[in-house]
């Protein structure tokens, strides 16, 4: 059950952060952060249940976090540009 939740959080967060990068808003960024946190927490729970997969989990987690951070930064910059152009 936790694996399904983890995969769902990860997939939805990747799709949603991509959508947020194209159409940024403060609410969408917060939802992205919540989904990312859910993915990380469910991954940590699975890691405690099956600690033998530590190496694979770390590599996957770093790649996932790197992607999420980079795309979130792009979305934040685009949002800042949009807010500046409105003023």
NUKELUM-400601 format. One record per residue: chain; z, x, y of N, C-alpha, C, O, CB in turn; residue in one letter. Coordinates in Angstrom, 2 decimals. Atoms other than C-alpha are relative to their C-alpha. Glycine has a CB too. Example, Ala and Ser with C-alpha at 12.3 -4.5 7.8 and 13.67 -1.06 7.14 Angstrom:
2
<site chain="A" n_Z="0.00" n_X="0.89" n_Y="-1.19" ca_Z="7.80" ca_X="12.30" ca_Y="-4.50" c_Z="0.00" c_X="0.90" c_Y="1.20" o_Z="0.66" o_X="1.94" o_Y="1.18" cb_Z="1.25" cb_X="-0.99" cb_Y="0.03" resn="a"/>
<site chain="A" n_Z="-0.06" n_X="-0.82" n_Y="-1.19" ca_Z="7.14" ca_X="13.67" ca_Y="-1.06" c_Z="0.73" c_X="-0.77" c_Y="1.09" o_Z="0.90" o_X="-0.26" o_Y="2.20" cb_Z="-1.42" cb_X="0.41" cb_Y="0.46" resn="s"/>
***
This chain:
87
<site chain="A" n_Z="0.00" n_X="0.82" n_Y="-1.20" ca_Z="0.00" ca_X="0.00" ca_Y="0.00" c_Z="0.00" c_X="0.86" c_Y="1.26" o_Z="-0.70" o_X="0.56" o_Y="2.22" cb_Z="1.21" cb_X="-0.93" cb_Y="0.00" resn="x"/>
<site chain="A" n_Z="-0.07" n_X="-0.86" n_Y="-1.18" ca_Z="0.86" ca_X="2.79" ca_Y="2.42" c_Z="-1.33" c_X="0.72" c_Y="0.21" o_Z="-1.72" o_X="0.98" o_Y="1.35" cb_Z="1.14" cb_X="1.02" cb_Y="-0.14" resn="x"/>
<site chain="A" n_Z="1.30" n_X="-0.66" n_Y="-0.12" ca_Z="-2.47" ca_X="4.51" ca_Y="1.66" c_Z="-1.01" c_X="-0.91" c_Y="0.69" o_Z="-1.77" o_X="-0.46" o_Y="1.54" cb_Z="-0.52" cb_X="0.42" cb_Y="-1.38" resn="x"/>
<site chain="A" n_Z="0.91" n_X="0.96" n_Y="-0.63" ca_Z="-4.40" ca_X="1.37" ca_Y="2.61" c_Z="0.31" c_X="-0.13" c_Y="1.48" o_Z="-0.59" o_X="-0.16" o_Y="2.31" cb_Z="0.10" cb_X="-1.38" cb_Y="-0.69" resn="x"/>
<site chain="A" n_Z="-0.42" n_X="0.09" n_Y="-1.40" ca_Z="-2.39" ca_X="1.07" ca_Y="5.83" c_Z="-0.43" c_X="1.26" c_Y="0.75" o_Z="-0.95" o_X="1.17" o_Y="1.87" cb_Z="1.53" cb_X="-0.19" cb_Y="0.10" resn="x"/>
<site chain="A" n_Z="0.36" n_X="-1.27" n_Y="-0.63" ca_Z="-2.97" ca_X="4.75" ca_Y="6.61" c_Z="-1.50" c_X="0.09" c_Y="0.27" o_Z="-1.92" o_X="0.45" o_Y="1.37" cb_Z="0.45" cb_X="1.17" cb_Y="-0.88" resn="x"/>
<site chain="A" n_Z="1.45" n_X="-0.05" n_Y="-0.16" ca_Z="-6.72" ca_X="4.57" ca_Y="6.05" c_Z="-0.47" c_X="-1.02" c_Y="1.03" o_Z="-1.35" o_X="-0.73" o_Y="1.84" cb_Z="-0.70" cb_X="-0.25" cb_Y="-1.35" resn="x"/>
<site chain="A" n_Z="0.37" n_X="1.03" n_Y="-0.98" ca_Z="-6.97" ca_X="1.34" ca_Y="8.05" c_Z="0.33" c_X="0.47" c_Y="1.41" o_Z="-0.50" o_X="0.35" o_Y="2.31" cb_Z="0.73" cb_X="-1.32" cb_Y="-0.31" resn="x"/>
<site chain="A" n_Z="-0.37" n_X="-0.52" n_Y="-1.32" ca_Z="-5.06" ca_X="2.85" ca_Y="10.99" c_Z="-0.96" c_X="1.09" c_Y="0.44" o_Z="-1.42" o_X="1.09" o_Y="1.59" cb_Z="1.45" cb_X="0.54" cb_Y="-0.01" resn="x"/>
<site chain="A" n_Z="0.88" n_X="-1.12" n_Y="-0.35" ca_Z="-7.22" ca_X="5.98" ca_Y="10.88" c_Z="-1.40" c_X="-0.49" c_Y="0.36" o_Z="-1.95" o_X="-0.10" o_Y="1.39" cb_Z="-0.08" cb_X="1.01" cb_Y="-1.16" resn="x"/>
<site chain="A" n_Z="1.35" n_X="0.50" n_Y="-0.25" ca_Z="-10.54" ca_X="4.14" ca_Y="10.67" c_Z="-0.06" c_X="-0.80" c_Y="1.29" o_Z="-0.95" o_X="-0.58" o_Y="2.13" cb_Z="-0.48" cb_X="-0.86" cb_Y="-1.17" resn="x"/>
<site chain="A" n_Z="-0.01" n_X="0.83" n_Y="-1.21" ca_Z="-9.65" ca_X="1.58" ca_Y="13.34" c_Z="0.21" c_X="0.86" c_Y="1.24" o_Z="-0.42" o_X="0.62" o_Y="2.27" cb_Z="1.10" cb_X="-1.07" cb_Y="-0.10" resn="x"/>
<site chain="A" n_Z="-0.26" n_X="-0.83" n_Y="-1.18" ca_Z="-8.29" ca_X="4.27" ca_Y="15.67" c_Z="-1.22" c_X="0.83" c_Y="0.38" o_Z="-1.49" o_X="1.01" o_Y="1.56" cb_Z="1.19" cb_X="0.92" cb_Y="-0.26" resn="x"/>
<site chain="A" n_Z="1.20" n_X="-0.77" n_Y="-0.31" ca_Z="-11.44" ca_X="6.38" ca_Y="15.38" c_Z="-1.07" c_X="-0.88" c_Y="0.64" o_Z="-1.70" o_X="-0.48" o_Y="1.62" cb_Z="-0.56" cb_X="0.66" cb_Y="-1.28" resn="x"/>
<site chain="A" n_Z="0.98" n_X="0.92" n_Y="-0.58" ca_Z="-13.69" ca_X="3.40" ca_Y="16.06" c_Z="0.45" c_X="-0.42" c_Y="1.40" o_Z="-0.36" o_X="-0.45" o_Y="2.33" cb_Z="-0.18" cb_X="-1.25" cb_Y="-0.90" resn="x"/>
<site chain="A" n_Z="-0.49" n_X="0.49" n_Y="-1.28" ca_Z="-11.47" ca_X="2.17" ca_Y="18.90" c_Z="-0.02" c_X="1.09" c_Y="1.07" o_Z="-0.35" o_X="0.80" o_Y="2.22" cb_Z="1.42" cb_X="-0.54" cb_Y="-0.16" resn="x"/>
<site chain="A" n_Z="0.03" n_X="-1.06" n_Y="-1.02" ca_Z="-11.17" ca_X="5.56" ca_Y="20.64" c_Z="-1.43" c_X="0.28" c_Y="0.42" o_Z="-1.68" o_X="0.62" o_Y="1.58" cb_Z="0.66" cb_X="1.30" cb_Y="-0.54" resn="x"/>
<site chain="A" n_Z="1.41" n_X="-0.17" n_Y="-0.36" ca_Z="-14.96" ca_X="5.87" ca_Y="20.52" c_Z="-0.43" c_X="-1.10" c_Y="0.97" o_Z="-1.12" o_X="-0.83" o_Y="1.95" cb_Z="-0.90" cb_X="-0.02" cb_Y="-1.26" resn="x"/>
<site chain="A" n_Z="0.28" n_X="1.12" n_Y="-0.90" ca_Z="-15.26" ca_X="2.43" ca_Y="22.12" c_Z="0.67" c_X="0.22" c_Y="1.35" o_Z="0.08" o_X="-0.05" o_Y="2.39" cb_Z="0.48" cb_X="-1.33" cb_Y="-0.63" resn="x"/>
<site chain="A" n_Z="-0.75" n_X="-0.25" n_Y="-1.24" ca_Z="-12.61" ca_X="3.39" ca_Y="24.69" c_Z="-0.67" c_X="1.08" c_Y="0.84" o_Z="-0.64" o_X="1.00" o_Y="2.07" cb_Z="1.44" cb_X="0.40" cb_Y="-0.32" resn="x"/>
<site chain="A" n_Z="0.69" n_X="-1.06" n_Y="-0.74" ca_Z="-14.57" ca_X="6.52" ca_Y="25.65" c_Z="-1.19" c_X="-0.56" c_Y="0.78" o_Z="-1.50" o_X="-0.07" o_Y="1.87" cb_Z="-0.47" cb_X="1.10" cb_Y="-0.95" resn="x"/>
<site chain="A" n_Z="1.14" n_X="0.60" n_Y="-0.69" ca_Z="-17.56" ca_X="4.35" ca_Y="26.58" c_Z="0.41" c_X="-1.03" c_Y="1.04" o_Z="-0.29" o_X="-1.23" o_Y="2.03" cb_Z="-0.92" cb_X="-0.62" cb_Y="-0.99" resn="x"/>
<site chain="A" n_Z="-0.48" n_X="1.04" n_Y="-0.92" ca_Z="-15.56" ca_X="1.61" ca_Y="28.30" c_Z="1.51" c_X="0.15" c_Y="0.17" o_Z="2.28" o_X="-0.63" o_Y="-0.39" cb_Z="-0.36" cb_X="-1.42" cb_Y="-0.53" resn="x"/>
<site chain="A" n_Z="-1.43" n_X="-0.32" n_Y="-0.07" ca_Z="-12.19" ca_X="3.08" ca_Y="29.32" c_Z="0.81" c_X="-0.99" c_Y="0.84" o_Z="0.33" o_X="-1.55" o_Y="1.83" cb_Z="0.18" cb_X="1.38" cb_Y="0.57" resn="x"/>
<site chain="A" n_Z="-0.98" n_X="0.74" n_Y="-0.77" ca_Z="-9.16" ca_X="1.14" ca_Y="30.51" c_Z="1.38" c_X="0.49" c_Y="-0.43" o_Z="1.55" o_X="1.10" o_Y="-1.48" cb_Z="-0.15" cb_X="-1.55" cb_Y="-0.20" resn="x"/>
<site chain="A" n_Z="-1.35" n_X="-0.46" n_Y="0.29" ca_Z="-5.45" ca_X="1.80" ca_Y="30.63" c_Z="0.54" c_X="-0.66" c_Y="-1.28" o_Z="1.19" o_X="0.00" o_Y="-2.09" cb_Z="0.93" cb_X="-0.31" cb_Y="1.18" resn="x"/>
<site chain="A" n_Z="-0.46" n_X="0.74" n_Y="1.18" ca_Z="-4.72" ca_X="-0.86" ca_Y="28.00" c_Z="-0.65" c_X="0.57" c_Y="-1.27" o_Z="0.02" o_X="0.75" o_Y="-2.29" cb_Z="-0.33" cb_X="-1.52" cb_Y="0.14" resn="x"/>
<site chain="A" n_Z="0.70" n_X="-0.55" n_Y="1.17" ca_Z="-7.36" ca_X="0.52" ca_Y="25.62" c_Z="0.54" c_X="1.37" c_Y="-0.37" o_Z="0.66" o_X="1.68" o_Y="-1.56" cb_Z="-1.50" cb_X="0.09" cb_Y="0.27" resn="x"/>
<site chain="A" n_Z="-0.59" n_X="-1.30" n_Y="0.30" ca_Z="-5.90" ca_X="4.00" ca_Y="25.95" c_Z="1.36" c_X="-0.15" c_Y="-0.67" o_Z="1.68" o_X="0.59" o_Y="-1.60" cb_Z="0.14" cb_X="0.84" cb_Y="1.28" resn="x"/>
<site chain="A" n_Z="-1.31" n_X="0.23" n_Y="0.63" ca_Z="-2.43" ca_X="2.68" ca_Y="25.10" c_Z="-0.16" c_X="-0.49" c_Y="-1.43" o_Z="0.60" o_X="-0.08" o_Y="-2.31" cb_Z="0.81" cb_X="-1.02" cb_Y="0.82" resn="x"/>
<site chain="A" n_Z="0.26" n_X="0.47" n_Y="1.37" ca_Z="-3.81" ca_X="0.86" ca_Y="22.06" c_Z="-0.43" c_X="1.18" c_Y="-0.87" o_Z="-0.01" o_X="1.29" o_Y="-2.02" cb_Z="-1.09" cb_X="-1.11" cb_Y="-0.01" resn="x"/>
<site chain="A" n_Z="0.43" n_X="-1.19" n_Y="0.73" ca_Z="-5.50" ca_X="4.10" ca_Y="21.02" c_Z="1.20" c_X="0.88" c_Y="-0.37" o_Z="1.29" o_X="1.37" o_Y="-1.49" cb_Z="-1.01" cb_X="0.81" cb_Y="0.83" resn="x"/>
<site chain="A" n_Z="-1.19" n_X="-0.81" n_Y="0.28" ca_Z="-2.19" ca_X="5.97" ca_Y="21.32" c_Z="0.86" c_X="-0.65" c_Y="-1.09" o_Z="1.39" o_X="0.05" o_Y="-1.95" cb_Z="0.84" cb_X="0.19" cb_Y="1.28" resn="x"/>
<site chain="A" n_Z="-0.77" n_X="0.72" n_Y="1.02" ca_Z="-0.43" ca_X="3.28" ca_Y="19.25" c_Z="-0.63" c_X="0.17" c_Y="-1.37" o_Z="0.07" o_X="0.42" o_Y="-2.35" cb_Z="0.11" cb_X="-1.48" cb_Y="0.36" resn="x"/>
<site chain="A" n_Z="0.70" n_X="-0.15" n_Y="1.28" ca_Z="-3.08" ca_X="3.45" ca_Y="16.52" c_Z="0.12" c_X="1.43" c_Y="-0.53" o_Z="0.28" o_X="1.64" o_Y="-1.74" cb_Z="-1.48" cb_X="-0.39" cb_Y="0.14" resn="x"/>
<site chain="A" n_Z="-0.15" n_X="-1.40" n_Y="0.41" ca_Z="-2.90" ca_X="7.25" ca_Y="16.47" c_Z="1.40" c_X="0.26" c_Y="-0.52" o_Z="1.58" o_X="0.93" o_Y="-1.53" cb_Z="-0.31" cb_X="0.95" cb_Y="1.17" resn="x"/>
<site chain="A" n_Z="-1.39" n_X="-0.15" n_Y="0.44" ca_Z="0.89" ca_X="7.13" ca_Y="16.20" c_Z="0.19" c_X="-0.65" c_Y="-1.37" o_Z="0.87" o_X="-0.09" o_Y="-2.24" cb_Z="0.97" cb_X="-0.62" cb_Y="1.03" resn="x"/>
<site chain="A" n_Z="-0.09" n_X="0.66" n_Y="1.30" ca_Z="0.59" ca_X="4.64" ca_Y="13.33" c_Z="-0.62" c_X="0.83" c_Y="-1.12" o_Z="-0.09" o_X="0.89" o_Y="-2.22" cb_Z="-0.67" cb_X="-1.35" cb_Y="0.06" resn="x"/>
<site chain="A" n_Z="0.65" n_X="-0.85" n_Y="0.99" ca_Z="-1.81" ca_X="6.95" ca_Y="11.52" c_Z="0.87" c_X="1.21" c_Y="-0.33" o_Z="1.04" o_X="1.56" o_Y="-1.50" cb_Z="-1.37" cb_X="0.47" cb_Y="0.51" resn="x"/>
<site chain="A" n_Z="-0.85" n_X="-1.18" n_Y="0.22" ca_Z="0.47" ca_X="9.97" ca_Y="11.99" c_Z="1.25" c_X="-0.38" c_Y="-0.79" o_Z="1.63" o_X="0.33" o_Y="-1.72" cb_Z="0.39" cb_X="0.64" cb_Y="1.35" resn="x"/>
<site chain="A" n_Z="-1.23" n_X="0.41" n_Y="0.70" ca_Z="3.59" ca_X="8.09" ca_Y="10.88" c_Z="-0.28" c_X="-0.37" c_Y="-1.46" o_Z="0.48" o_X="0.01" o_Y="-2.35" cb_Z="0.66" cb_X="-1.19" cb_Y="0.72" resn="x"/>
<site chain="A" n_Z="0.31" n_X="0.36" n_Y="1.39" ca_Z="1.93" ca_X="6.63" ca_Y="7.79" c_Z="-0.38" c_X="1.25" c_Y="-0.80" o_Z="-0.09" o_X="1.34" o_Y="-1.99" cb_Z="-1.15" cb_X="-1.05" cb_Y="-0.06" resn="x"/>
<site chain="A" n_Z="0.32" n_X="-1.26" n_Y="0.67" ca_Z="0.58" ca_X="10.10" ca_Y="6.96" c_Z="1.26" c_X="0.79" c_Y="-0.34" o_Z="1.35" o_X="1.38" o_Y="-1.41" cb_Z="-0.91" cb_X="0.85" cb_Y="0.88" resn="x"/>
<site chain="A" n_Z="-1.26" n_X="-0.68" n_Y="0.27" ca_Z="4.06" ca_X="11.58" ca_Y="7.26" c_Z="0.76" c_X="-0.66" c_Y="-1.15" o_Z="1.35" o_X="0.02" o_Y="-1.99" cb_Z="0.88" cb_X="0.02" cb_Y="1.25" resn="x"/>
<site chain="A" n_Z="-0.65" n_X="0.71" n_Y="1.10" ca_Z="5.45" ca_X="8.89" ca_Y="4.97" c_Z="-0.65" c_X="0.37" c_Y="-1.33" o_Z="0.04" o_X="0.64" o_Y="-2.31" cb_Z="-0.07" cb_X="-1.54" cb_Y="0.22" resn="x"/>
<site chain="A" n_Z="0.69" n_X="-0.38" n_Y="1.24" ca_Z="2.78" ca_X="9.66" ca_Y="2.38" c_Z="0.28" c_X="1.45" c_Y="-0.36" o_Z="0.36" o_X="1.78" o_Y="-1.54" cb_Z="-1.51" cb_X="-0.23" cb_Y="0.14" resn="x"/>
<site chain="A" n_Z="-0.29" n_X="-1.40" n_Y="0.26" ca_Z="3.50" ca_X="13.37" ca_Y="2.75" c_Z="1.38" c_X="0.16" c_Y="-0.63" o_Z="1.57" o_X="1.00" o_Y="-1.51" cb_Z="-0.09" cb_X="0.82" cb_Y="1.30" resn="x"/>
<site chain="A" n_Z="-1.33" n_X="-0.06" n_Y="0.61" ca_Z="7.18" ca_X="12.79" ca_Y="1.95" c_Z="0.00" c_X="-0.57" c_Y="-1.41" o_Z="0.78" o_X="-0.13" o_Y="-2.26" cb_Z="1.00" cb_X="-0.75" cb_Y="0.86" resn="x"/>
<site chain="A" n_Z="0.09" n_X="0.57" n_Y="1.34" ca_Z="6.22" ca_X="10.68" ca_Y="-1.05" c_Z="-0.69" c_X="0.96" c_Y="-0.96" o_Z="-0.27" o_X="1.11" o_Y="-2.11" cb_Z="-0.75" cb_X="-1.34" cb_Y="0.04" resn="x"/>
<site chain="A" n_Z="0.78" n_X="-0.94" n_Y="0.82" ca_Z="3.68" ca_X="13.25" ca_Y="-2.36" c_Z="-0.10" c_X="1.34" c_Y="0.72" o_Z="-1.16" o_X="1.65" o_Y="1.28" cb_Z="-1.42" cb_X="-0.57" cb_Y="-0.29" resn="x"/>
<site chain="A" n_Z="0.02" n_X="-1.27" n_Y="-0.76" ca_Z="4.62" ca_X="16.66" ca_Y="-0.89" c_Z="-0.96" c_X="1.05" c_Y="-0.55" o_Z="-1.21" o_X="2.05" o_Y="0.13" cb_Z="1.38" cb_X="0.58" cb_Y="0.04" resn="x"/>
<site chain="A" n_Z="0.91" n_X="-0.99" n_Y="0.57" ca_Z="2.20" ca_X="18.52" ca_Y="-3.18" c_Z="-1.31" c_X="0.09" c_Y="0.76" o_Z="-2.02" o_X="1.08" o_Y="0.64" cb_Z="-0.28" cb_X="-0.34" cb_Y="-1.46" resn="x"/>
<site chain="A" n_Z="1.26" n_X="0.04" n_Y="-0.74" ca_Z="-0.70" ca_X="17.55" ca_Y="-0.89" c_Z="0.17" c_X="0.49" c_Y="1.44" o_Z="-0.59" o_X="0.08" o_Y="2.32" cb_Z="-0.55" cb_X="-1.41" cb_Y="0.00" resn="x"/>
<site chain="A" n_Z="-0.31" n_X="-0.46" n_Y="-1.35" ca_Z="0.75" ca_X="19.37" ca_Y="2.14" c_Z="-1.18" c_X="0.70" c_Y="0.66" o_Z="-1.50" o_X="0.39" o_Y="1.81" cb_Z="1.18" cb_X="0.93" cb_Y="-0.03" resn="x"/>
<site chain="A" n_Z="1.11" n_X="-0.74" n_Y="-0.59" ca_Z="-2.18" ca_X="21.74" ca_Y="2.72" c_Z="-1.15" c_X="-0.88" c_Y="0.42" o_Z="-1.66" o_X="-0.76" o_Y="1.53" cb_Z="-0.50" cb_X="1.03" cb_Y="-0.97" resn="x"/>
<site chain="A" n_Z="1.11" n_X="0.91" n_Y="-0.30" ca_Z="-4.83" ca_X="19.06" ca_Y="2.56" c_Z="0.39" c_X="-0.95" c_Y="1.13" o_Z="-0.43" o_X="-1.24" o_Y="2.00" cb_Z="-0.39" cb_X="-0.80" cb_Y="-1.25" resn="x"/>
<site chain="A" n_Z="-0.46" n_X="0.91" n_Y="-1.05" ca_Z="-2.74" ca_X="16.73" ca_Y="4.73" c_Z="0.02" c_X="0.69" c_Y="1.35" o_Z="-0.35" o_X="0.08" o_Y="2.36" cb_Z="1.39" cb_X="-0.54" cb_Y="-0.34" resn="x"/>
<site chain="A" n_Z="-0.05" n_X="-0.73" n_Y="-1.26" ca_Z="-2.26" ca_X="19.40" ca_Y="7.38" c_Z="-1.39" c_X="0.22" c_Y="0.58" o_Z="-1.59" o_X="0.03" o_Y="1.78" cb_Z="0.70" cb_X="1.34" cb_Y="-0.19" resn="x"/>
<site chain="A" n_Z="1.36" n_X="-0.23" n_Y="-0.49" ca_Z="-5.95" ca_X="20.25" ca_Y="7.63" c_Z="-0.60" c_X="-1.30" c_Y="0.50" o_Z="-1.17" o_X="-1.35" o_Y="1.59" cb_Z="-0.88" cb_X="0.60" cb_Y="-1.11" resn="x"/>
<site chain="A" n_Z="0.54" n_X="1.29" n_Y="-0.40" ca_Z="-6.97" ca_X="16.60" ca_Y="7.75" c_Z="0.67" c_X="-0.51" c_Y="1.26" o_Z="0.02" o_X="-1.03" o_Y="2.17" cb_Z="0.15" cb_X="-1.02" cb_Y="-1.13" resn="x"/>
<site chain="A" n_Z="-0.75" n_X="0.47" n_Y="-1.16" ca_Z="-4.23" ca_X="15.77" ca_Y="10.23" c_Z="-0.36" c_X="0.74" c_Y="1.27" o_Z="-0.46" o_X="0.13" o_Y="2.34" cb_Z="1.48" cb_X="0.14" cb_Y="-0.25" resn="x"/>
<site chain="A" n_Z="0.38" n_X="-0.79" n_Y="-1.17" ca_Z="-5.17" ca_X="18.61" ca_Y="12.58" c_Z="-1.40" c_X="-0.39" c_Y="0.48" o_Z="-1.63" o_X="-0.52" o_Y="1.68" cb_Z="0.06" cb_X="1.51" cb_Y="-0.32" resn="x"/>
<site chain="A" n_Z="1.35" n_X="0.42" n_Y="-0.37" ca_Z="-8.84" ca_X="17.61" ca_Y="12.51" c_Z="0.02" c_X="-1.39" c_Y="0.65" o_Z="-0.63" o_X="-1.62" o_Y="1.67" cb_Z="-0.93" cb_X="-0.01" cb_Y="-1.23" resn="x"/>
<site chain="A" n_Z="-0.11" n_X="1.36" n_Y="-0.54" ca_Z="-7.96" ca_X="13.95" ca_Y="13.11" c_Z="0.62" c_X="0.04" c_Y="1.40" o_Z="0.08" o_X="-0.57" o_Y="2.33" cb_Z="0.85" cb_X="-0.89" cb_Y="-0.93" resn="x"/>
<site chain="A" n_Z="-0.66" n_X="-0.08" n_Y="-1.31" ca_Z="-5.57" ca_X="14.77" ca_Y="15.96" c_Z="-0.88" c_X="0.68" c_Y="1.03" o_Z="-0.93" o_X="0.24" o_Y="2.18" cb_Z="1.32" cb_X="0.76" cb_Y="-0.12" resn="x"/>
<site chain="A" n_Z="0.91" n_X="-0.66" n_Y="-0.93" ca_Z="-8.06" ca_X="17.16" ca_Y="17.53" c_Z="-1.07" c_X="-0.95" c_Y="0.51" o_Z="-1.35" o_X="-0.99" o_Y="1.71" cb_Z="-0.64" cb_X="1.19" cb_Y="-0.67" resn="x"/>
<site chain="A" n_Z="1.02" n_X="0.97" n_Y="-0.39" ca_Z="-10.75" ca_X="14.48" ca_Y="17.52" c_Z="0.58" c_X="-1.04" c_Y="0.93" o_Z="-0.01" o_X="-1.35" o_Y="1.97" cb_Z="-0.60" cb_X="-0.67" cb_Y="-1.24" resn="x"/>
<site chain="A" n_Z="-0.60" n_X="1.05" n_Y="-0.80" ca_Z="-8.41" ca_X="11.84" ca_Y="18.90" c_Z="0.39" c_X="0.52" c_Y="1.39" o_Z="0.20" o_X="-0.19" o_Y="2.39" cb_Z="1.23" cb_X="-0.56" cb_Y="-0.71" resn="x"/>
<site chain="A" n_Z="-0.39" n_X="-0.56" n_Y="-1.28" ca_Z="-7.10" ca_X="14.12" ca_Y="21.65" c_Z="-1.21" c_X="0.24" c_Y="0.89" o_Z="-1.20" o_X="-0.10" o_Y="2.07" cb_Z="0.78" cb_X="1.30" cb_Y="-0.20" resn="x"/>
<site chain="A" n_Z="1.20" n_X="-0.29" n_Y="-0.79" ca_Z="-10.56" ca_X="15.24" ca_Y="22.77" c_Z="-0.64" c_X="-1.28" c_Y="0.53" o_Z="-0.97" o_X="-1.36" o_Y="1.72" cb_Z="-1.01" cb_X="0.79" cb_Y="-0.84" resn="x"/>
<site chain="A" n_Z="0.64" n_X="1.24" n_Y="-0.44" ca_Z="-12.01" ca_X="11.73" ca_Y="22.88" c_Z="0.91" c_X="-0.76" c_Y="0.96" o_Z="0.40" o_X="-1.38" o_Y="1.90" cb_Z="-0.34" cb_X="-0.89" cb_Y="-1.21" resn="x"/>
<site chain="A" n_Z="-0.92" n_X="0.65" n_Y="-0.94" ca_Z="-8.87" ca_X="10.36" ca_Y="24.59" c_Z="-0.06" c_X="0.68" c_Y="1.37" o_Z="0.01" o_X="0.01" o_Y="2.40" cb_Z="1.44" cb_X="0.04" cb_Y="-0.54" resn="x"/>
<site chain="A" n_Z="0.12" n_X="-0.71" n_Y="-1.27" ca_Z="-9.17" ca_X="13.07" ca_Y="27.25" c_Z="-1.29" c_X="-0.39" c_Y="0.72" o_Z="-1.30" o_X="-0.57" o_Y="1.94" cb_Z="0.04" cb_X="1.53" cb_Y="-0.24" resn="x"/>
<site chain="A" n_Z="1.26" n_X="0.44" n_Y="-0.59" ca_Z="-12.79" ca_X="12.11" ca_Y="27.82" c_Z="0.16" c_X="-1.39" c_Y="0.60" o_Z="-0.30" o_X="-1.65" o_Y="1.71" cb_Z="-1.14" cb_X="0.00" cb_Y="-1.04" resn="x"/>
<site chain="A" n_Z="-0.21" n_X="1.37" n_Y="-0.48" ca_Z="-11.77" ca_X="8.46" ca_Y="28.17" c_Z="0.87" c_X="0.00" c_Y="1.26" o_Z="0.58" o_X="-0.72" o_Y="2.21" cb_Z="0.65" cb_X="-0.87" cb_Y="-1.09" resn="x"/>
<site chain="A" n_Z="-0.86" n_X="-0.08" n_Y="-1.19" ca_Z="-8.97" ca_X="9.36" ca_Y="30.63" c_Z="-0.76" c_X="0.52" c_Y="1.21" o_Z="-0.59" o_X="0.00" o_Y="2.31" cb_Z="1.20" cb_X="0.89" cb_Y="-0.27" resn="x"/>
<site chain="A" n_Z="0.80" n_X="-0.53" n_Y="-1.12" ca_Z="-11.36" ca_X="11.41" ca_Y="32.77" c_Z="-0.99" c_X="-1.04" c_Y="0.51" o_Z="-1.16" o_X="-1.20" o_Y="1.72" cb_Z="-0.75" cb_X="1.27" cb_Y="-0.43" resn="x"/>
<site chain="A" n_Z="0.94" n_X="1.05" n_Y="-0.41" ca_Z="-13.93" ca_X="8.63" ca_Y="32.78" c_Z="0.71" c_X="-1.11" c_Y="0.75" o_Z="0.19" o_X="-1.65" o_Y="1.73" cb_Z="-0.74" cb_X="-0.58" cb_Y="-1.21" resn="x"/>
<site chain="A" n_Z="-0.78" n_X="1.02" n_Y="-0.69" ca_Z="-11.23" ca_X="6.14" ca_Y="33.76" c_Z="0.37" c_X="0.45" c_Y="1.40" o_Z="0.31" o_X="-0.34" o_Y="2.34" cb_Z="1.25" cb_X="-0.34" cb_Y="-0.79" resn="x"/>
<site chain="A" n_Z="-0.34" n_X="-0.55" n_Y="-1.31" ca_Z="-10.13" ca_X="8.41" ca_Y="36.63" c_Z="-1.22" c_X="-0.04" c_Y="0.94" o_Z="-1.10" o_X="-0.37" o_Y="2.12" cb_Z="0.53" cb_X="1.44" cb_Y="-0.14" resn="x"/>
<site chain="A" n_Z="1.23" n_X="0.04" n_Y="-0.82" ca_Z="-13.73" ca_X="8.68" ca_Y="37.85" c_Z="-0.31" c_X="-1.42" c_Y="0.44" o_Z="-0.69" o_X="-1.65" o_Y="1.58" cb_Z="-1.19" cb_X="0.59" cb_Y="-0.78" resn="x"/>
<site chain="A" n_Z="0.26" n_X="1.41" n_Y="-0.33" ca_Z="-14.14" ca_X="4.91" ca_Y="37.70" c_Z="0.97" c_X="-0.47" c_Y="1.08" o_Z="0.56" o_X="-1.15" o_Y="2.02" cb_Z="0.14" cb_X="-0.88" cb_Y="-1.26" resn="x"/>
<site chain="A" n_Z="-0.99" n_X="0.43" n_Y="-0.99" ca_Z="-10.91" ca_X="4.36" ca_Y="39.65" c_Z="-0.28" c_X="0.62" c_Y="1.36" o_Z="-0.09" o_X="-0.04" o_Y="2.39" cb_Z="1.41" cb_X="0.38" cb_Y="-0.47" resn="x"/>
<site chain="A" n_Z="0.31" n_X="-0.65" n_Y="-1.26" ca_Z="-11.95" ca_X="6.89" ca_Y="42.31" c_Z="-1.22" c_X="-0.63" c_Y="0.67" o_Z="-1.26" o_X="-0.76" o_Y="1.89" cb_Z="-0.23" cb_X="1.49" cb_Y="-0.22" resn="x"/>
<site chain="A" n_Z="1.21" n_X="0.59" n_Y="-0.58" ca_Z="-15.36" ca_X="5.29" ca_Y="42.77" c_Z="0.25" c_X="-1.42" c_Y="0.52" o_Z="-0.47" o_X="-1.90" o_Y="1.39" cb_Z="-1.12" cb_X="-0.02" cb_Y="-1.04" resn="x"/>
<site chain="A" n_Z="-0.32" n_X="1.36" n_Y="-0.46" ca_Z="-13.77" ca_X="1.84" ca_Y="43.22" c_Z="0.67" c_X="0.06" c_Y="1.38" o_Z="0.50" o_X="-0.85" o_Y="2.19" cb_Z="0.93" cb_X="-0.71" cb_Y="-1.02" resn="x"/>
<site chain="A" n_Z="-0.72" n_X="-0.10" n_Y="-1.29" ca_Z="-11.64" ca_X="3.04" ca_Y="46.14" c_Z="-0.94" c_X="0.25" c_Y="1.09" o_Z="-0.54" o_X="0.36" o_Y="2.24" cb_Z="1.05" cb_X="1.08" cb_Y="-0.01" resn="x"/>
***
